[in-house]
Amino acid sequence: MAQTLLFPKNFLWGSATSAYQVEGANFNNDWYCFEKQGKLPHICAKATDSYNRYEEDFNLAKTLAQNCHRLSFEWSRIEPLKNQFDEKEIAHYKKVILSLKEKNITPIVTLHHFTNPIWFYQSGGWLNPSSRDYFAQYVEEITKEFSSLVEYWITINEPVVYCYYAYIQGIWPPQEKSFKKAKIVLKNLINAHLKAYHIIHKNIKGAKVSIAQNTMRFIACPLRNFGQNTIPVFLRDRFYNFGVVETLIKKRALDFIGLNYYGGVFLKFSFKHIFGKDCSSDHHKIRKNSLGWLVMPEGIFDIIMQLKKFNLPILITENGTSEKDDSFYGKYLKEHLFYIAMAINKGANVIGYLWWSLLDNFEWDKGFSPKFGLLCLDKDLNRTIKPFAALYKDICTNNRIDYA
């Protein structure tokens, strides 16, 4: 039986991007430095050239009935040398924000989305105890400049993910493999947020500040499970999904919860790995997207309902998929929005939803092959609206989800 579920009035509908993934020609940060040295498998280069084509991108977002957009400021553009802020780049980002506001699209600004200025990287990066102070100085400068233009701020995108890929897996810059260093970096990222939170509120009356926390649905693999597989589920929920959020809430340093969600994983107990091992077998019969990620739309309902206890607004800051079969995009979108609407009906204060991403873009160590965008690009970077974007437009326009 078909169901129609409504979303709250003034619900935020939009999509998300990050500077390095779309702007192009970002030559002054650690990621580019590692690309140039041949330490990464893909080159970002021009990306989607959104540094120059942002007006075109935002016009398309407006055409798709979006009323908000999440983007990031590239720290290495704004502060290319320590204590030296580039007025030209600050002026550029003001034009970007004003372009959104002229279209009645609410900007949501991320201050750190994985990349770091080269000078910051050379000073030790987030291992340096002074890193939180360096970040605070950047935040001070930015929030004074944008105090009348931006209400919603994300200080740091996915701090746990950054620590995992950069300091445990060693895939992202600085390509370290040290659990001890990862703990230090996470502590410094948390303290950097705490400093940034108070600076933003000092400079901007009524600002709304959070992080973007990546979450996953963790499930105990049912095979050969005598209860032991629930241990890594508990640990990953505690430390990966909710640990940073709980810490910041205890410090009263979140105004809302920024929630990123893509899918889930089955876990097996391991004596060698405290957080268990991912079960890579296909016996679960759960559909995978083009990256091999398990699609679990009901998981976003579970995560939201667990966050409900904190009595804070929840903004879905990222949700999306990359598919080989275009028909799965609309299915993924409808299923996740249905479960979000169900959570709202059960009292969760979800205030908005952002699809990742507005455009097919540069997906870090995976290059350009993943296709998450509402817009696809040809070799000349011409934009084309994908078929499933019409479905999303209809949902945004009518503020409801019709789900069979």
Protein Blocks (a to p, Z undefined) as FASTA:
>chain_A
ZZdddddehiacdddddfklmnoppakbfklmmmmnopafbdfklmnommmmmmmmmmmm
mmnopabdcddddfklmmmbghiacfklmmmmmmmmmmmmmnopacdddfbghiacfklm
mnopjmlmklmmmmmmmmmmmmmmmmmmpfbdcfbgckllmmmmmmmnomacghiacfkl
mmmmmmmmmmmmmmmmmmmmmmmghiacddddddddddddfbhpahjmmmmmmmmmmmmm
mmmmmmmmmnopafbdcdddfbdcdddddfklmnopadfbfklopacdfkopacdfklmm
mmmmmmmmnopacddfbgcdddfblklmmmmmmmmmmmmmmmmmnopacfbdcdddfbdc
dehjnojmbccbfbdcdfkopacddfklmmmmmmmmnopacdZZ
